[in-house]
């Protein structure tokens, strides 16, 4: 009898984290939601929202080089985004860290005075869950830039 109780207790203890941890589907939805909000705020140049989103210590890499938080804010301040198509979201989460990869097709996008190459290009965002919400720690944009 005591052995069955121990087995049942162990099974429940092992299953509890699964019951209370976010599901893969919930993470996928959250990752896509965060990216879509980030793009909407970037397109509208909602700098207060972007400043709140970019974590201290933020870094990005674009095909023209890396940027720190101040450099990325300047880039977004001057960005020209047309109608962007965001697709193929993949999200993974490990504790408070979420990585989202996705494709962007943004005809007419201009970054730092350079036009983004035609077609869909991969991007990656690394988010950190903080006491004040999700903050973007790192961003990679693999779209080629034309002069």
C-alpha positions in Angstrom: 0.0 0.0 0.0 2.7 2.4 1.0 4.7 1.6 -2.2 1.6 2.5 -4.4 1.2 5.8 -2.5 4.9 6.6 -3.1 4.6 5.7 -6.8 1.5 7.9 -7.2 3.1 10.8 -5.3 6.2 10.6 -7.5 4.1 10.5 -10.6 2.1 13.6 -9.4 5.3 15.4 -8.5 6.8 14.8 -11.9 3.6 15.8 -13.7 3.0 19.1 -11.8 5.5 21.2 -13.8 3.9 20.0 -17.0 0.5 21.1 -15.8 1.6 24.6 -14.9 4.2 25.3 -17.6 3.2 27.1 -20.8 2.4 24.8 -23.6 4.3 24.9 -26.9 1.2 26.3 -28.6 1.0 29.1 -26.0 4.6 29.9 -26.5 4.2 30.0 -30.3 1.2 32.4 -29.9 3.1 34.6 -27.5 6.2 34.7 -29.7 4.2 35.7 -32.7 2.2 38.3 -30.7 5.4 39.9 -29.4 6.9 40.1 -32.9 3.8 41.5 -34.4 3.6 44.2 -31.7 7.2 45.1 -32.2 6.7 45.5 -35.9 3.6 47.6 -35.4 5.4 49.9 -33.0 8.4 50.1 -35.3 6.2 51.0 -38.3 4.3 53.7 -36.4 7.6 54.9 -34.8 6.0 54.4 -31.3 9.3 55.2 -29.6 8.1 55.1 -26.0 6.8 51.5 -26.6 10.0 50.6 -28.4 12.2 52.0 -25.6 10.2 50.0 -23.1 10.6 46.9 -25.2 14.4 47.1 -25.8 16.2 45.7 -22.7 19.3 47.4 -21.2 22.2 45.6 -22.8 20.2 45.0 -26.0 22.2 44.1 -29.1 21.3 43.6 -32.7 23.0 42.4 -35.8 22.0 43.4 -39.4 23.9 42.6 -42.6 25.5 46.0 -42.3 26.8 45.4 -38.7 25.9 45.3 -35.1 24.1 47.9 -33.0 23.6 48.5 -29.3 20.4 49.7 -27.8 21.0 53.4 -28.7 21.9 52.4 -32.3 18.8 50.3 -32.7 16.6 53.1 -31.4 18.1 55.4 -33.9 17.6 52.9 -36.7 13.9 52.4 -35.7 13.5 56.2 -35.4 14.4 56.5 -39.1 13.0 53.2 -40.5 10.6 53.1 -43.4 8.4 50.1 -43.3 5.7 49.4 -45.9 3.3 46.5 -45.8 5.3 43.7 -44.2 4.4 40.0 -44.3 5.5 38.1 -41.3 5.4 34.3 -41.5 6.9 30.9 -40.5 7.2 31.6 -36.8 9.1 29.2 -34.7 9.3 29.7 -30.9 11.3 28.0 -28.2 11.4 28.8 -24.5 13.7 27.9 -21.7 12.6 29.5 -18.4 12.4 33.3 -18.8 14.1 33.3 -22.3 12.1 32.9 -25.5 13.7 32.7 -29.0 11.5 33.5 -32.0 12.6 33.0 -35.6 10.5 34.1 -38.4 10.5 35.4 -42.0 9.8 38.9 -43.1 8.9 40.0 -46.6 9.0 43.8 -46.5 9.0 45.4 -50.0 10.1 49.0 -49.7 11.7 48.6 -46.3 14.6 51.1 -45.8 17.0 50.6 -42.9 19.7 53.3 -42.3 19.1 54.7 -45.8 19.5 51.3 -47.5 16.8 49.4 -49.2 16.2 45.8 -48.1 16.6 43.1 -50.7 13.5 41.7 -52.3 11.9 38.6 -51.0 11.5 37.0 -47.6 14.4 36.9 -45.2 15.0 35.3 -41.8 15.0 37.2 -38.6 15.5 36.1 -35.0 14.5 37.8 -31.7 15.6 36.8 -28.2 13.1 37.9 -25.5 13.6 37.9 -21.7 10.6 37.8 -19.3 11.1 40.4 -16.6 9.1 41.8 -13.8 8.0 44.6 -16.1 7.0 42.2 -19.0 8.8 40.8 -22.0 11.8 42.7 -23.2 13.9 42.2 -26.4 17.5 41.3 -25.6 18.8 40.5 -29.1 17.7 40.8 -32.7 19.1 39.5 -35.9 18.0 40.6 -39.3 19.5 38.6 -42.2 18.0 40.7 -45.0 20.6 41.9 -47.5 20.8 45.7 -47.9 21.3 47.5 -51.2 23.1 50.8 -51.4 
